[in-house]
Amino acid sequence: MNMATHLAQLQQCTRCPSLGRDHVPSSGKTSSEVMIIAPSPTSDEANKQKIFTGVIGELLDYTLDEANLDRSEVYLTHIVKCKTVGIRRPYPEEEDTCILNWLYKEIKIVNPSIVVLLGKHVHKALIGDRFEFKHLGVVKSKKRTYIMSYHPTYFLTSDDLDGLLELGRIIRENS
């Protein structure tokens, strides 16, 4: 299966009746060495139909600059592909449905050597308890390097932009 077919099928998904129909498309290079995974779409992303918008997008671009990468060179996606109704985290069964039916297929198609997990929530959903979450932690498997980071919203509230620069450096060093 290619990415175009995969994304077309995703747009028709109705597996989670508790979620809205606001699918937010993944974006970027479908043969990228770097995949960045966030938890779920924000209202702004759902309204604009674009991943990593607003200030969060600016923080991502800031990090990618430090990694000597452009947004078009990486693949950006969410665990959960639809905006939740109201203000809530996705339910575990919604995450499991998206991971099993969509995210694992995206990872297989893109086949990145580096996967950046944004936030403890993403880490827990994809890695579980096999490795403890540690900001800027790096876990290497046979096929991939996983880099853990706080979600960019953390850096908005902490005023710690050095953490984003360090994430960019770690991505660059592992590329």
C-alpha positions in Angstrom: 0.0 0.0 0.0 1.2 3.5 -0.8 0.7 6.6 1.4 -1.9 8.1 -1.0 -4.1 5.0 -0.7 -3.6 4.8 3.1 -4.6 8.5 3.6 -7.6 8.1 1.3 -8.8 5.2 3.4 -8.1 7.1 6.6 -10.4 10.0 5.4 -13.3 7.5 5.2 -12.7 6.0 8.7 -15.7 5.8 11.0 -14.3 3.3 13.6 -14.6 5.6 16.6 -18.2 7.0 16.9 -17.1 9.0 20.0 -14.7 11.0 17.9 -15.6 13.8 15.5 -15.1 13.5 11.8 -12.4 16.2 11.9 -9.5 14.1 10.4 -6.3 16.1 10.4 -4.0 14.9 7.6 -0.4 13.9 8.3 2.1 15.8 6.2 5.6 15.8 4.9 7.9 13.6 3.0 6.6 10.1 2.8 10.1 8.6 2.5 11.6 10.7 5.3 14.3 9.6 7.6 12.6 11.5 10.5 9.0 10.9 11.7 7.5 13.1 14.4 4.5 11.8 16.3 2.2 14.0 18.4 -0.8 12.9 20.5 -3.9 14.2 18.8 -5.1 17.2 16.7 -5.9 20.5 18.3 -9.0 22.6 17.4 -6.7 24.9 15.4 -5.3 22.0 13.5 -8.8 20.6 12.8 -10.0 24.0 11.6 -7.0 24.6 9.3 -6.7 20.9 8.3 -2.9 21.2 8.9 -0.7 19.6 11.5 1.4 21.7 13.8 -0.2 25.1 13.4 0.2 28.4 15.3 2.8 28.8 18.1 3.3 25.0 18.4 4.2 24.9 14.7 6.6 27.8 15.2 8.3 25.8 18.0 8.5 22.8 15.8 10.1 24.8 13.0 12.5 26.3 15.6 13.5 22.7 16.6 13.8 21.6 13.0 16.1 24.6 12.2 18.5 23.4 14.9 18.4 19.9 13.3 19.2 21.4 9.9 15.8 20.1 8.6 12.9 21.8 6.9 9.3 20.8 7.7 8.9 19.4 4.2 11.8 17.0 4.9 10.2 15.2 7.9 6.9 13.3 8.2 4.5 14.7 10.8 1.6 12.7 12.2 -0.6 12.2 15.3 -1.4 9.0 17.2 -5.2 9.8 17.0 -6.1 11.2 13.6 -9.3 13.0 14.5 -10.0 15.9 16.8 -11.9 14.7 19.9 -15.3 16.2 20.6 -15.1 18.8 23.3 -11.9 19.2 25.3 -10.6 15.8 26.4 -7.8 13.4 25.7 -8.6 10.5 23.4 -9.9 7.4 25.1 -7.5 4.4 25.2 -9.7 2.5 22.8 -9.6 5.4 20.3 -5.8 5.5 20.5 -5.6 1.7 20.1 -7.8 1.9 17.0 -5.8 4.6 15.4 -2.4 3.0 16.3 -3.4 -0.4 15.0 -5.3 0.7 11.9 -3.4 3.8 10.9 -0.2 4.7 12.7 1.6 1.4 12.4 0.8 1.4 8.6 2.2 5.0 8.3 5.4 3.9 10.1 5.7 1.0 7.8 5.2 3.1 4.6 7.5 5.9 5.7 10.0 3.6 7.3 11.9 6.3 9.2 15.2 5.6 10.9 14.3 8.2 13.6 11.0 8.5 15.4 10.5 11.5 17.7 7.8 10.9 20.3 6.4 14.2 21.5 5.1 13.9 25.1 4.8 11.3 27.8 1.4 10.3 26.4 2.8 9.4 23.0 5.7 7.5 24.7 3.3 5.5 26.8 1.0 4.7 23.9 3.8 3.5 21.6 6.5 2.2 23.9 4.6 1.5 27.1 6.6 0.5 30.1 9.5 -1.1 28.2 11.5 2.1 28.6 11.0 4.8 31.1 10.2 8.2 29.6 13.1 10.6 29.9 13.1 14.0 28.1 15.7 13.8 25.4 16.1 10.1 26.0 17.2 8.0 23.1 16.3 4.4 22.6 17.8 2.4 19.6 16.3 -0.7 18.1 17.6 -2.7 15.2 15.6 -0.6 12.7 15.0 2.7 14.4 16.1 5.3 16.9 13.4 6.7 19.2 13.9 10.1 20.6 11.6 11.1 23.5 10.7 14.7 24.2 8.2 16.8 26.1 5.4 18.0 23.9 6.1 21.5 22.6 3.3 22.9 24.8 5.5 22.2 27.8 8.1 24.6 26.4 5.4 27.3 26.1 4.7 27.2 29.8 8.2 26.5 31.1 10.0 29.2 29.0 12.7 26.5 28.4 13.5 27.0 24.7 16.9 25.4 25.3 15.1 22.1 25.6 13.8 22.5 22.0 17.3 23.4 20.7 18.7 20.3 22.4 16.0 18.2 20.8 17.1 19.6 17.4 20.7 18.8 18.1 19.8 15.2 19.1 17.8 14.7 15.9 20.7 16.1 13.9 23.3 13.9 15.7 21.2 10.8 15.0 20.4 11.6 11.4 
